[in-house]
Structures are given as structure tokens and as C-alpha cells.
């Protein structure tokens, strides 16, 4: 299925034209924009396969930048910070990317098939990049058709989704690393946080949900060079970034839903992390009908 056909299929599912920002029908989501913008320190709570359909995306991991063009795919590991730049194409003035999310169980099953391969270092962003193949194209088409034709059949969708991941595992050797990263304690905690970023999470409750003692969880996170509060704040801010990209809430609403009582404090932390204010992000996605107030 040509890239243009994939884009048309997505538009049939999520609406045409899509709302600017982040549109989602789990496990499929899209990012659509008509304005070039850059965000730093962006993390994903789960593994994402990204396919560029229009425009260009630049992903930077430390000193290495990867420029993704139409038809390029990239596996985004959980809890790894990237700088992201979305650039609309010159002809249409649009940027559009497809994202497929994979949970830890899928990664475990597919990763087990590749457990004799060496894990990758997350320092090399190029190792997560690969090109669309005919088999992968057909598998993605099947996922899209299942969402369009059987929107309530989550089991069927999951089977087709795992088929996509299995093919990706044949095209790239990064799946063992992705599996390992998804099992990290910070990834497990972040996944819990992302389910309800506005909740007043405590380390005692999180440890209980993960089936470990509080002191053990602190040690595990310390071994991964991150603290509980630092991880919680990073997850909340990234959840806020996704909500702002949806374009359905103003800054104050997003701040509250992500656990911040003060919109001005939230805006300051957001700017400090991503290098862009919430208002600037909303303007980048042309959400003019919503308030851009930050205080």
C-alpha cells in the first residue's frame, strides 16, 4: 500500500482533515501539524513505531540527529529523551506521522525470539531507523483495516499489531533493547503515572502496585539514575505535552489534569523541559479557538 494510500486510510479512520496535534485511536495515533516546531527532552511511556507520511521529522539523541523522510520508520524506546522537530512539507504545508504503540507483553514475546542477539546501546539513534518493506506495509494495512472494520475487536487488533512488531524484529535488531528498556523500573513507574498523571502518586502506592517494597523501588530507580519525584514530574510534563497537542483543552485545564494546581508554575516547568511554552505549542498546532492563558 503506497504511503499516500496509508495516509488516506488514516484520514478515513480519524477524520479528514485531522485535527491538528495528536489524534489517537489506540494503538494507532497520528501527529499532524502545519507549523514547524521543536521540542526537547521528549519521552514516550511505551515503545512507539513511527512512520512519516508527510513532511520531515528530525530526532536527536544526544549528539546524533536522524532526519526521517516520507516512508522512513523509527522505533522510539520508552523513557529515552529525544529532541523532536516536525517540519511540514513544502508542497502541502503539512506534517503527518503514524504512530503504533506496543506494550511490554508484546515486546516480551517478540523479544524472546531475538534473545540471542546483542542489545543495542541507546546512544546510537540510527539503529532504531529502518525503511518500509512490502511485508511491513501489508501488516500495517491489516492493522488499519481492522481498526476501520472492527473497531471494537481489540483482540484482533492486538494480533495484527503484534504481527507488525514481529516483522519489525526481522528488519531491525533493536527489539531486544526495546524489550529490556520496557522492563526498566522507570518505564514501569512511568506507565502507571501516564494512566492518571493528575493523581497524587506516592512511592508507597507505586511500590505496592509493582509488587516490591518501597526501599527496593527507591534502590531500583537509583540504580537507573533517576529519582521518584523527578520521574513523576517528567511523566506529567510529557503527558501534558500530548494533551496540548490534542488541542481540546487550554493551558490551565491541561495543568490541572496533569497534577499542577498553578498554571503559571506548570508553564515555567514546561518551558524549562521542552524549550517551548505551552502557549507556543498550542500556536504551533494552530489551536486558536482555545484560551492560551498561562496564569
C-alpha positions, 0 to 999 in steps of 0.5 A: 500500500503506497504511503499516500494510500496509508495516509488516506486510510488514516484520514478515513479512520480519524477524520479528514482533515485531522485535527491538528496535534495528536489524534489517537485511536489506540494503538494507532495515533497520528501527529499532524501539524502545519507549523514547524516546531521543536521540542526537547527532552521528549519521552514516550511511556511505551515503545512507539513505531513511527512512520512519516507520511508527510513532511520531515521529522528530525530526532536527536539523541544526544549528539546524533540527529536522524532526519526521517523522510516520507516512508522512513520508520523509527522505533522510539524506546520508552523513557529515552529523551529525544529532541523532536522537530516536525517540519511540514512539507513544502508542497502541502504545508503539512506534517503527518506521522503514524504512530503504533504503540506496543506494550511490554507483553508484546515486546516480551514475546517478540523479544524472546525470539531475538534473545540471542542477539546483542542489545543495542546501546541507546546512544546510537539513534540510527539503529532504531531507523529502518525503511518500509518493506512490502511485508511491513506495509501489508501488516500495517494495512491489516492493522488499519483495516481492522481498526476501520472494520472492527473497531471494537475487536481489540483482540484482533487488533492486538494480533495484527499489531503484534504481527507488525512488531514481529516483522519489525524484529526481522528488519531491525535488531533493536527489539531486544533493547526495546524489550529490556528498556520496557522492563526498566523500573522507570518505564514501569513507574512511568506507565502507571503515572501516564494512566492518571498523571493528575493523581497524587502518586506516592512511592508507597502506592507505586511500590505496592502496585509493582509488587516490591517494597518501597526501599527496593523501588527507591534502590531500583530507580537509583540504580537507573539514575533517576529519582521518584519525584523527578520521574513523576514530574517528567511523566506529567510534563510529557503527558501534558505535552500530548494533551496540548497537542490534542488541542481540546483543552487550554493551558490551565485545564491541561495543568490541572489534569496533569497534577499542577494546581498553578498554571503559571508554575506548570508553564515555567516547568514546561518551558524549562523541559521542552524549550517551548511554552505551552502557549507556543505549542498550542500556536504551533498546532494552530489551536486558536479557538482555545484560551492560551492563558498561562496564569 
